Amino acid sequence: MELITREQMCRAWQEAVSGGLIDAEDVAVVFMNFSIIEDRIRRLRAAFPVSTLHAVAIKTNPLAAVLKFLAELGVGLEAASVPEVHLARNAGLRNERIILDSPAKTQREIQMLMGHYPGMRVNADSLAELDRYPAHGSGFSLGLRINPLVVSDTVGYMNVGGPSSKFGEPIRNRGRIIDACLARNDLDCLHVHIGSQFADARPTIQAVAAVLDLAEEVNAQSGHQRIRWLDLGGGFPVNTLPDRSPLRIEDYASALRDNCPRLFDGTYRLITEYGRYVHANACWAVSDVEYVKPAGDQVNLIVHLGADMFLRECYNPGDWHHEMFLLDREGVQKNGQLATTSVAGPLCFGGDFIRTTFSLPKAESGDRIVIQDVGANTFSLWSRHCSRPFPKVISYETPDGSSAPRHMRVARPREDLDSIVNFWNGAT
């Protein structure tokens, strides 16, 4: 399925307005195309062996409607915290389709999960954590995250595979790792993830190959297949630039097959934890342009989404790109004379800019700006700074690539003022 076109976004906006799903208080709205999410799951299933457990990372998009939709598609969910485990259960997932990854699991959390989530997959982040699980058996299917000491080419703060990483047991402790694997009957998986949004897949493939080799050594020393699962992590890149061809999941899986054929011959069952790949291109946001303010030789558009939703974009400008375009008051894409433009959010600090110094048609107060590819690690990072309300989320489908949105509905209502007050009061 092709990505959502601007024409399709305009049509969905117009139908949401005419259908009464948007009111005067909706100064910002998020739209979510479930057909894109479903297509990404289809492509994952086609690229990897049929026995693969695709566990979509909750942290990228934790909306309940999305998690329930994924559960209905029959995939798993990867939790980065104990509350996310509860979100997965609330979505209707069986324990064995939930995977917990966290570098900071407490003893109390482990005991609680053992009592309430038997059969769940849990990846220990270190040998020290592994010691917290009962030697006679935890009731979980345990994995151990390995840091292969391979560095990805992603931006520095997304790189989690080098010698200074906080994640995983360094592979240089090979002997201790093998001993731990041989000592536990409930440890049947090795996990690897070295970074997200990489441009060059070769370091990730090198890291997977190193952990596969470690699994082979464990099994050889055991005399039988002690390690039966390999968790390949997530981090597959998403293209948001109009002039660059994205890395395709099919090509990545083919490269893995060429370099690590044992992953595809049935010896091991695989796990993936892709979140950004599944969600990013499926969502787009619309905000009112509240003010147009001259600023030297450019204009600043004051809009209703900023560092509250685009936390990474505002604090790390240039690392995360979003295409943008304008709608006029009738919801038609705006063209005409271009102006050098920066898009500023509503928060009270000077760095609250989603994107700076680019060309847009000349804007007016009352126009709306569309921000593309917002499905992953945007509203899931929602900030309470300035206590802005979380926007309404509208979901829809475009089956078979149709341009006409179907089954349009409110997937999450706009947050009201009482909810914000209750948050700061600690009330429910």
TILUM-993204 format. One record per residue (C-alpha): x, y negated, z; residue number from 1. Coordinates in steps of 0.05 Angstrom, whole numbers. Layout:
N
<atom u="X" v="Y" w="Z" i="NUM"/>
...
! end
This chain:
428
<atom u="0" v="0" w="0" i="1"/>
<atom u="26" v="-69" w="-17" i="2"/>
<atom u="33" v="-121" w="37" i="3"/>
<atom u="-24" v="-169" w="51" i="4"/>
<atom u="-27" v="-223" w="-2" i="5"/>
<atom u="-43" v="-295" w="11" i="6"/>
<atom u="-107" v="-288" w="-29" i="7"/>
<atom u="-128" v="-231" w="16" i="8"/>
<atom u="-113" v="-272" w="79" i="9"/>
<atom u="-153" v="-331" w="52" i="10"/>
<atom u="-212" v="-285" w="38" i="11"/>
<atom u="-209" v="-252" w="106" i="12"/>
<atom u="-207" v="-321" w="140" i="13"/>
<atom u="-267" v="-345" w="100" i="14"/>
<atom u="-307" v="-283" w="115" i="15"/>
<atom u="-291" v="-287" w="190" i="16"/>
<atom u="-315" v="-359" w="190" i="17"/>
<atom u="-378" v="-345" w="150" i="18"/>
<atom u="-392" v="-284" w="193" i="19"/>
<atom u="-392" v="-325" w="257" i="20"/>
<atom u="-330" v="-291" w="287" i="21"/>
<atom u="-293" v="-357" w="295" i="22"/>
<atom u="-319" v="-416" w="335" i="23"/>
<atom u="-296" v="-486" w="350" i="24"/>
<atom u="-254" v="-464" w="410" i="25"/>
<atom u="-214" v="-416" w="367" i="26"/>
<atom u="-157" v="-463" w="352" i="27"/>
<atom u="-113" v="-402" w="340" i="28"/>
<atom u="-132" v="-332" w="317" i="29"/>
<atom u="-94" v="-268" w="302" i="30"/>
<atom u="-117" v="-222" w="246" i="31"/>
<atom u="-99" v="-148" w="244" i="32"/>
<atom u="-106" v="-103" w="183" i="33"/>
<atom u="-114" v="-32" w="208" i="34"/>
<atom u="-105" v="-4" w="137" i="35"/>
<atom u="-33" v="-28" w="137" i="36"/>
<atom u="-20" v="8" w="203" i="37"/>
<atom u="-52" v="71" w="177" i="38"/>
<atom u="-10" v="68" w="113" i="39"/>
<atom u="54" v="61" w="153" i="40"/>
<atom u="36" v="124" w="193" i="41"/>
<atom u="21" v="161" w="128" i="42"/>
<atom u="90" v="142" w="101" i="43"/>
<atom u="125" v="164" w="164" i="44"/>
<atom u="90" v="231" w="162" i="45"/>
<atom u="109" v="240" w="88" i="46"/>
<atom u="182" v="222" w="100" i="47"/>
<atom u="197" v="267" w="160" i="48"/>
<atom u="183" v="341" w="174" i="49"/>
<atom u="110" v="357" w="188" i="50"/>
<atom u="127" v="378" w="260" i="51"/>
<atom u="155" v="308" w="277" i="52"/>
<atom u="122" v="272" w="335" i="53"/>
<atom u="116" v="199" w="314" i="54"/>
<atom u="110" v="161" w="379" i="55"/>
<atom u="95" v="88" w="363" i="56"/>
<atom u="129" v="39" w="411" i="57"/>
<atom u="75" v="7" w="454" i="58"/>
<atom u="117" v="-54" w="471" i="59"/>
<atom u="113" v="-80" w="400" i="60"/>
<atom u="37" v="-85" w="401" i="61"/>
<atom u="1" v="-62" w="464" i="62"/>
<atom u="-70" v="-84" w="447" i="63"/>
<atom u="-119" v="-31" w="470" i="64"/>
<atom u="-157" v="-30" w="404" i="65"/>
<atom u="-92" v="-16" w="367" i="66"/>
<atom u="-69" v="39" w="415" i="67"/>
<atom u="-137" v="73" w="410" i="68"/>
<atom u="-134" v="69" w="334" i="69"/>
<atom u="-65" v="102" w="335" i="70"/>
<atom u="-91" v="156" w="382" i="71"/>
<atom u="-147" v="170" w="333" i="72"/>
<atom u="-95" v="178" w="278" i="73"/>
<atom u="-63" v="233" w="320" i="74"/>
<atom u="5" v="202" w="333" i="75"/>
<atom u="41" v="193" w="399" i="76"/>
<atom u="59" v="131" w="438" i="77"/>
<atom u="126" v="111" w="468" i="78"/>
<atom u="123" v="74" w="534" i="79"/>
<atom u="178" v="29" w="560" i="80"/>
<atom u="148" v="23" w="629" i="81"/>
<atom u="100" v="59" w="676" i="82"/>
<atom u="44" v="9" w="661" i="83"/>
<atom u="52" v="26" w="588" i="84"/>
<atom u="43" v="99" w="606" i="85"/>
<atom u="-25" v="80" w="635" i="86"/>
<atom u="-41" v="42" w="571" i="87"/>
<atom u="-26" v="105" w="531" i="88"/>
<atom u="-72" v="146" w="576" i="89"/>
<atom u="-126" v="93" w="570" i="90"/>
<atom u="-121" v="100" w="494" i="91"/>
<atom u="-139" v="173" w="501" i="92"/>
<atom u="-72" v="207" w="490" i="93"/>
<atom u="-55" v="274" w="519" i="94"/>
<atom u="6" v="275" w="565" i="95"/>
<atom u="49" v="314" w="516" i="96"/>
<atom u="42" v="258" w="464" i="97"/>
<atom u="67" v="204" w="512" i="98"/>
<atom u="141" v="190" w="517" i="99"/>
<atom u="171" v="146" w="572" i="100"/>
<atom u="236" v="109" w="561" i="101"/>
<atom u="260" v="60" w="614" i="102"/>
<atom u="329" v="46" w="644" i="103"/>
<atom u="299" v="28" w="712" i="104"/>
<atom u="252" v="84" w="733" i="105"/>
<atom u="245" v="84" w="808" i="106"/>
<atom u="241" v="146" w="853" i="107"/>
<atom u="170" v="126" w="872" i="108"/>
<atom u="150" v="120" w="798" i="109"/>
<atom u="180" v="188" w="782" i="110"/>
<atom u="142" v="221" w="839" i="111"/>
<atom u="77" v="188" w="819" i="112"/>
<atom u="85" v="209" w="746" i="113"/>
<atom u="101" v="281" w="766" i="114"/>
<atom u="35" v="284" w="802" i="115"/>
<atom u="-8" v="251" w="749" i="116"/>
<atom u="25" v="263" w="682" i="117"/>
<atom u="50" v="335" w="679" i="118"/>
<atom u="75" v="355" w="611" i="119"/>
<atom u="94" v="285" w="591" i="120"/>
<atom u="160" v="273" w="555" i="121"/>
<atom u="208" v="231" w="596" i="122"/>
<atom u="276" v="209" w="571" i="123"/>
<atom u="325" v="199" w="628" i="124"/>
<atom u="371" v="140" w="614" i="125"/>
<atom u="432" v="167" w="649" i="126"/>
<atom u="460" v="226" w="687" i="127"/>
<atom u="448" v="187" w="752" i="128"/>
<atom u="374" v="183" w="735" i="129"/>
<atom u="373" v="256" w="717" i="130"/>
<atom u="394" v="273" w="788" i="131"/>
<atom u="328" v="243" w="813" i="132"/>
<atom u="287" v="299" w="782" i="133"/>
<atom u="278" v="363" w="822" i="134"/>
<atom u="330" v="415" w="801" i="135"/>
<atom u="277" v="470" w="802" i="136"/>
<atom u="236" v="433" w="749" i="137"/>
<atom u="201" v="367" w="743" i="138"/>
<atom u="139" v="387" w="705" i="139"/>
<atom u="162" v="341" w="648" i="140"/>
<atom u="195" v="356" w="583" i="141"/>
<atom u="259" v="319" w="598" i="142"/>
<atom u="307" v="285" w="549" i="143"/>
<atom u="372" v="249" w="561" i="144"/>
<atom u="389" v="184" w="524" i="145"/>
<atom u="459" v="185" w="495" i="146"/>
<atom u="499" v="123" w="479" i="147"/>
<atom u="541" v="146" w="419" i="148"/>
<atom u="585" v="84" w="425" i="149"/>
<atom u="567" v="65" w="353" i="150"/>
<atom u="552" v="-9" w="340" i="151"/>
<atom u="495" v="-29" w="294" i="152"/>
<atom u="498" v="-89" w="248" i="153"/>
<atom u="437" v="-121" w="279" i="154"/>
<atom u="439" v="-187" w="317" i="155"/>
<atom u="479" v="-181" w="381" i="156"/>
<atom u="423" v="-181" w="432" i="157"/>
<atom u="386" v="-126" w="394" i="158"/>
<atom u="448" v="-82" w="393" i="159"/>
<atom u="444" v="-27" w="446" i="160"/>
<atom u="497" v="23" w="424" i="161"/>
<atom u="564" v="-7" w="441" i="162"/>
<atom u="609" v="4" w="502" i="163"/>
<atom u="576" v="-52" w="541" i="164"/>
<atom u="504" v="-28" w="529" i="165"/>
<atom u="459" v="-20" w="590" i="166"/>
<atom u="425" v="39" w="556" i="167"/>
<atom u="442" v="113" w="554" i="168"/>
<atom u="497" v="159" w="580" i="169"/>
<atom u="561" v="144" w="542" i="170"/>
<atom u="580" v="202" w="496" i="171"/>
<atom u="651" v="199" w="522" i="172"/>
<atom u="624" v="235" w="583" i="173"/>
<atom u="613" v="295" w="538" i="174"/>
<atom u="633" v="349" w="587" i="175"/>
<atom u="587" v="323" w="642" i="176"/>
<atom u="530" v="315" w="593" i="177"/>
<atom u="537" v="387" w="569" i="178"/>
<atom u="541" v="413" w="640" i="179"/>
<atom u="477" v="375" w="658" i="180"/>
<atom u="441" v="402" w="597" i="181"/>
<atom u="462" v="473" w="614" i="182"/>
<atom u="440" v="466" w="687" i="183"/>
<atom u="367" v="446" w="674" i="184"/>
<atom u="313" v="488" w="642" i="185"/>
<atom u="267" v="428" w="634" i="186"/>
<atom u="317" v="387" w="593" i="187"/>
<atom u="305" v="402" w="520" i="188"/>
<atom u="317" v="336" w="483" i="189"/>
<atom u="372" v="287" w="467" i="190"/>
<atom u="353" v="215" w="451" i="191"/>
<atom u="391" v="162" w="411" i="192"/>
<atom u="376" v="90" w="393" i="193"/>
<atom u="430" v="38" w="378" i="194"/>
<atom u="393" v="-24" w="354" i="195"/>
<atom u="333" v="-54" w="318" i="196"/>
<atom u="324" v="-91" w="253" i="197"/>
<atom u="389" v="-67" w="223" i="198"/>
<atom u="408" v="-82" w="151" i="199"/>
<atom u="458" v="-26" w="141" i="200"/>
<atom u="431" v="43" w="159" i="201"/>
<atom u="499" v="77" w="160" i="202"/>
<atom u="516" v="63" w="234" i="203"/>
<atom u="449" v="90" w="256" i="204"/>
<atom u="459" v="153" w="214" i="205"/>
<atom u="529" v="160" w="243" i="206"/>
<atom u="499" v="154" w="313" i="207"/>
<atom u="446" v="207" w="299" i="208"/>
<atom u="499" v="253" w="270" i="209"/>
<atom u="541" v="246" w="333" i="210"/>
<atom u="483" v="265" w="378" i="211"/>
<atom u="463" v="322" w="333" i="212"/>
<atom u="534" v="349" w="339" i="213"/>
<atom u="528" v="343" w="415" i="214"/>
<atom u="463" v="382" w="414" i="215"/>
<atom u="495" v="436" w="372" i="216"/>
<atom u="551" v="442" w="422" i="217"/>
<atom u="503" v="448" w="480" i="218"/>
<atom u="465" v="503" w="444" i="219"/>
<atom u="528" v="540" w="425" i="220"/>
<atom u="553" v="540" w="497" i="221"/>
<atom u="484" v="561" w="523" i="222"/>
<atom u="480" v="621" w="477" i="223"/>
<atom u="409" v="601" w="457" i="224"/>
<atom u="374" v="537" w="435" i="225"/>
<atom u="371" v="496" w="499" i="226"/>
<atom u="362" v="430" w="461" i="227"/>
<atom u="302" v="438" w="416" i="228"/>
<atom u="282" v="365" w="405" i="229"/>
<atom u="321" v="305" w="379" i="230"/>
<atom u="291" v="236" w="391" i="231"/>
<atom u="316" v="189" w="336" i="232"/>
<atom u="290" v="126" w="370" i="233"/>
<atom u="262" v="67" w="332" i="234"/>
<atom u="289" v="1" w="304" i="235"/>
<atom u="273" v="11" w="231" i="236"/>
<atom u="277" v="-57" w="197" i="237"/>
<atom u="218" v="-96" w="170" i="238"/>
<atom u="225" v="-144" w="112" i="239"/>
<atom u="193" v="-212" w="120" i="240"/>
<atom u="231" v="-248" w="65" i="241"/>
<atom u="198" v="-257" w="-3" i="242"/>
<atom u="263" v="-253" w="-43" i="243"/>
<atom u="294" v="-190" w="-12" i="244"/>
<atom u="278" v="-117" w="-24" i="245"/>
<atom u="266" v="-81" w="42" i="246"/>
<atom u="299" v="-16" w="63" i="247"/>
<atom u="247" v="38" w="51" i="248"/>
<atom u="231" v="90" w="104" i="249"/>
<atom u="232" v="143" w="49" i="250"/>
<atom u="303" v="124" w="30" i="251"/>
<atom u="326" v="124" w="102" i="252"/>
<atom u="296" v="193" w="115" i="253"/>
<atom u="329" v="218" w="51" i="254"/>
<atom u="397" v="191" w="74" i="255"/>
<atom u="387" v="227" w="141" i="256"/>
<atom u="371" v="291" w="104" i="257"/>
<atom u="435" v="285" w="62" i="258"/>
<atom u="480" v="270" w="122" i="259"/>
<atom u="445" v="313" w="175" i="260"/>
<atom u="410" v="370" w="139" i="261"/>
<atom u="399" v="408" w="204" i="262"/>
<atom u="348" v="355" w="223" i="263"/>
<atom u="304" v="378" w="166" i="264"/>
<atom u="313" v="454" w="164" i="265"/>
<atom u="267" v="470" w="223" i="266"/>
<atom u="321" v="481" w="275" i="267"/>
<atom u="300" v="419" w="315" i="268"/>
<atom u="234" v="383" w="325" i="269"/>
<atom u="242" v="308" w="315" i="270"/>
<atom u="213" v="248" w="351" i="271"/>
<atom u="210" v="177" w="323" i="272"/>
<atom u="194" v="114" w="362" i="273"/>
<atom u="180" v="63" w="308" i="274"/>
<atom u="139" v="2" w="329" i="275"/>
<atom u="161" v="-59" w="288" i="276"/>
<atom u="157" v="-18" w="224" i="277"/>
<atom u="86" v="3" w="239" i="278"/>
<atom u="59" v="-63" w="262" i="279"/>
<atom u="97" v="-124" w="238" i="280"/>
<atom u="69" v="-133" w="168" i="281"/>
<atom u="-2" v="-114" w="189" i="282"/>
<atom u="-18" v="-179" w="226" i="283"/>
<atom u="-20" v="-253" w="211" i="284"/>
<atom u="-41" v="-313" w="252" i="285"/>
<atom u="-78" v="-378" w="238" i="286"/>
<atom u="-73" v="-442" w="277" i="287"/>
<atom u="-106" v="-510" w="270" i="288"/>
<atom u="-59" v="-566" w="251" i="289"/>
<atom u="-76" v="-613" w="307" i="290"/>
<atom u="-30" v="-671" w="290" i="291"/>
<atom u="18" v="-690" w="234" i="292"/>
<atom u="74" v="-732" w="263" i="293"/>
<atom u="126" v="-768" w="221" i="294"/>
<atom u="196" v="-751" w="246" i="295"/>
<atom u="250" v="-787" w="206" i="296"/>
<atom u="252" v="-758" w="136" i="297"/>
<atom u="206" v="-700" w="153" i="298"/>
<atom u="140" v="-686" w="188" i="299"/>
<atom u="125" v="-645" w="250" i="300"/>
<atom u="61" v="-605" w="250" i="301"/>
<atom u="34" v="-596" w="320" i="302"/>
<atom u="-2" v="-529" w="323" i="303"/>
<atom u="-31" v="-483" w="376" i="304"/>
<atom u="19" v="-426" w="374" i="305"/>
<atom u="91" v="-435" w="395" i="306"/>
<atom u="139" v="-404" w="444" i="307"/>
<atom u="81" v="-375" w="482" i="308"/>
<atom u="73" v="-325" w="425" i="309"/>
<atom u="137" v="-333" w="385" i="310"/>
<atom u="186" v="-327" w="442" i="311"/>
<atom u="244" v="-297" w="404" i="312"/>
<atom u="234" v="-343" w="345" i="313"/>
<atom u="236" v="-407" w="387" i="314"/>
<atom u="294" v="-386" w="432" i="315"/>
<atom u="334" v="-353" w="376" i="316"/>
<atom u="318" v="-396" w="315" i="317"/>
<atom u="337" v="-365" w="249" i="318"/>
<atom u="337" v="-292" w="272" i="319"/>
<atom u="264" v="-277" w="260" i="320"/>
<atom u="232" v="-305" w="196" i="321"/>
<atom u="159" v="-317" w="182" i="322"/>
<atom u="131" v="-341" w="117" i="323"/>
<atom u="78" v="-396" w="125" i="324"/>
<atom u="26" v="-431" w="82" i="325"/>
<atom u="-31" v="-481" w="92" i="326"/>
<atom u="-106" v="-475" w="86" i="327"/>
<atom u="-151" v="-534" w="74" i="328"/>
<atom u="-215" v="-546" w="113" i="329"/>
<atom u="-252" v="-497" w="67" i="330"/>
<atom u="-202" v="-442" w="78" i="331"/>
<atom u="-170" v="-448" w="9" i="332"/>
<atom u="-94" v="-445" w="1" i="333"/>
<atom u="-67" v="-515" w="-3" i="334"/>
<atom u="-21" v="-537" w="-59" i="335"/>
<atom u="5" v="-603" w="-83" i="336"/>
<atom u="61" v="-650" w="-64" i="337"/>
<atom u="113" v="-618" w="-19" i="338"/>
<atom u="140" v="-648" w="45" i="339"/>
<atom u="198" v="-627" w="89" i="340"/>
<atom u="163" v="-597" w="149" i="341"/>
<atom u="176" v="-568" w="217" i="342"/>
<atom u="123" v="-528" w="255" i="343"/>
<atom u="120" v="-545" w="329" i="344"/>
<atom u="81" v="-508" w="382" i="345"/>
<atom u="40" v="-536" w="440" i="346"/>
<atom u="87" v="-523" w="497" i="347"/>
<atom u="123" v="-577" w="537" i="348"/>
<atom u="196" v="-565" w="519" i="349"/>
<atom u="237" v="-591" w="462" i="350"/>
<atom u="255" v="-524" w="430" i="351"/>
<atom u="183" v="-504" w="417" i="352"/>
<atom u="190" v="-498" w="342" i="353"/>
<atom u="169" v="-436" w="304" i="354"/>
<atom u="204" v="-457" w="240" i="355"/>
<atom u="242" v="-520" w="220" i="356"/>
<atom u="258" v="-561" w="158" i="357"/>
<atom u="225" v="-523" w="102" i="358"/>
<atom u="178" v="-544" w="46" i="359"/>
<atom u="102" v="-543" w="53" i="360"/>
<atom u="48" v="-581" w="16" i="361"/>
<atom u="32" v="-646" w="50" i="362"/>
<atom u="-10" v="-630" w="111" i="363"/>
<atom u="-67" v="-666" w="145" i="364"/>
<atom u="-99" v="-659" w="213" i="365"/>
<atom u="-154" v="-609" w="205" i="366"/>
<atom u="-115" v="-563" w="159" i="367"/>
<atom u="-95" v="-495" w="184" i="368"/>
<atom u="-28" v="-460" w="180" i="369"/>
<atom u="-22" v="-385" w="166" i="370"/>
<atom u="38" v="-349" w="197" i="371"/>
<atom u="52" v="-282" w="167" i="372"/>
<atom u="81" v="-216" w="195" i="373"/>
<atom u="64" v="-227" w="268" i="374"/>
<atom u="43" v="-156" w="288" i="375"/>
<atom u="106" v="-136" w="326" i="376"/>
<atom u="141" v="-168" w="386" i="377"/>
<atom u="102" v="-233" w="381" i="378"/>
<atom u="38" v="-232" w="422" i="379"/>
<atom u="66" v="-172" w="460" i="380"/>
<atom u="118" v="-222" w="487" i="381"/>
<atom u="63" v="-271" w="507" i="382"/>
<atom u="90" v="-325" w="555" i="383"/>
<atom u="50" v="-358" w="610" i="384"/>
<atom u="91" v="-422" w="605" i="385"/>
<atom u="40" v="-479" w="604" i="386"/>
<atom u="-16" v="-428" w="616" i="387"/>
<atom u="-44" v="-428" w="545" i="388"/>
<atom u="-100" v="-379" w="531" i="389"/>
<atom u="-85" v="-315" w="492" i="390"/>
<atom u="-119" v="-323" w="424" i="391"/>
<atom u="-176" v="-282" w="396" i="392"/>
<atom u="-156" v="-221" w="355" i="393"/>
<atom u="-198" v="-200" w="295" i="394"/>
<atom u="-187" v="-132" w="263" i="395"/>
<atom u="-209" v="-109" w="195" i="396"/>
<atom u="-193" v="-57" w="142" i="397"/>
<atom u="-177" v="-58" w="67" i="398"/>
<atom u="-185" v="15" w="47" i="399"/>
<atom u="-153" v="36" w="-19" i="400"/>
<atom u="-119" v="-31" w="-25" i="401"/>
<atom u="-184" v="-69" w="-33" i="402"/>
<atom u="-179" v="-145" w="-28" i="403"/>
<atom u="-246" v="-147" w="8" i="404"/>
<atom u="-240" v="-141" w="84" i="405"/>
<atom u="-287" v="-89" w="115" i="406"/>
<atom u="-308" v="-72" w="186" i="407"/>
<atom u="-287" v="-141" w="211" i="408"/>
<atom u="-296" v="-147" w="286" i="409"/>
<atom u="-267" v="-180" w="348" i="410"/>
<atom u="-215" v="-132" w="374" i="411"/>
<atom u="-198" v="-176" w="434" i="412"/>
<atom u="-236" v="-238" w="455" i="413"/>
<atom u="-202" v="-305" w="467" i="414"/>
<atom u="-178" v="-310" w="538" i="415"/>
<atom u="-222" v="-354" w="581" i="416"/>
<atom u="-201" v="-405" w="634" i="417"/>
<atom u="-224" v="-361" w="692" i="418"/>
<atom u="-177" v="-305" w="669" i="419"/>
<atom u="-118" v="-353" w="669" i="420"/>
<atom u="-135" v="-378" w="739" i="421"/>
<atom u="-144" v="-306" w="763" i="422"/>
<atom u="-75" v="-288" w="735" i="423"/>
<atom u="-40" v="-342" w="777" i="424"/>
<atom u="-84" v="-325" w="837" i="425"/>
<atom u="-66" v="-252" w="832" i="426"/>
<atom u="-140" v="-235" w="825" i="427"/>
<atom u="-171" v="-184" w="780" i="428"/>
! end
